[in-house]
Amino acid sequence: MLYLCDDSRHLICEPYGINNLHVMAQELDINKCWYHSGAYPHYDIPKRRILEITNKCIIISTRELFKIIKKWQKKLNV
């Protein structure tokens, strides 16, 4: 699984999916309180762990991050 984040502390994974997001969070030891279930499900990176977690991620633009989420939503007709 690949970890992807932007410079706004948004964190997702590839392959993208809600279950995979939770697996990613578990692997990175991120509490579920950092999960955002709204229109674009993702985790936020806790401020005190930014460097640690971003070092494990591929940094992408916010636009690309939301493009990945939208592609998944379209595939599932969400």
C-alpha positions as CSV (number, residue, x, y, z in Angstrom):
1,M,0.0,0.0,0.0
2,L,1.3,3.5,-0.9
3,Y,0.7,6.4,1.5
4,L,-0.1,9.7,-0.2
5,C,-0.3,13.1,1.4
6,D,-0.5,16.8,0.4
7,D,1.0,19.9,2.0
8,S,-2.3,20.4,3.9
9,R,-1.9,17.3,6.1
10,H,-4.5,15.3,4.1
11,L,-3.5,11.6,4.0
12,I,-4.9,8.8,1.8
13,C,-3.6,5.6,0.3
14,E,-3.4,3.7,-2.9
15,P,-5.3,1.6,-3.6
16,Y,-7.9,4.0,-2.2
17,G,-10.9,2.8,-0.3
18,I,-12.5,3.4,3.1
19,N,-11.3,0.0,4.4
20,N,-7.8,0.7,3.2
21,L,-7.8,4.1,4.8
22,H,-8.4,2.5,8.2
23,V,-5.8,-0.2,7.5
24,M,-3.3,2.6,6.6
25,A,-4.2,4.5,9.8
26,Q,-3.6,1.3,11.9
27,E,-0.3,0.7,10.2
28,L,0.8,4.3,10.9
29,D,-0.7,4.2,14.4
30,I,-3.0,7.2,13.7
31,N,-6.1,7.4,15.9
32,K,-9.5,7.2,14.3
33,C,-10.3,10.8,15.6
34,W,-8.2,12.0,12.7
35,Y,-10.5,10.5,10.1
36,H,-12.8,12.7,8.1
37,S,-15.7,10.9,6.6
38,G,-17.3,13.9,4.7
39,A,-17.5,14.3,0.9
40,Y,-13.8,13.3,0.5
41,P,-12.9,10.7,3.1
42,H,-9.3,11.0,4.3
43,Y,-7.2,11.2,7.4
44,D,-5.4,14.2,8.7
45,I,-1.8,13.9,9.8
46,P,-1.5,14.8,13.5
47,K,0.5,18.0,13.8
48,R,3.1,16.5,16.1
49,R,3.8,13.6,13.7
50,I,4.0,15.5,10.4
51,L,7.7,14.8,9.7
52,E,7.5,11.2,10.8
53,I,4.5,10.4,8.6
54,T,5.3,12.5,5.5
55,N,8.7,10.7,5.4
56,K,6.6,7.6,4.7
57,C,4.5,9.2,2.0
58,I,4.6,10.2,-1.6
59,I,3.8,14.0,-1.6
60,I,1.2,14.9,-4.2
61,S,-0.9,18.0,-4.8
62,T,-4.2,18.5,-3.1
63,R,-5.8,18.5,-6.5
64,E,-4.3,15.1,-7.3
65,L,-5.4,13.7,-3.9
66,F,-9.0,14.7,-4.4
67,K,-8.8,13.4,-8.0
68,I,-8.0,10.0,-6.6
69,I,-10.9,10.1,-4.2
70,K,-13.3,11.3,-6.9
71,K,-12.2,8.5,-9.2
72,W,-13.0,6.0,-6.5
73,Q,-16.4,7.6,-5.8
74,K,-17.3,7.6,-9.5
75,K,-16.3,3.9,-9.7
76,L,-18.6,3.1,-6.8
77,N,-21.3,5.6,-7.8
78,V,-21.0,7.3,-4.4
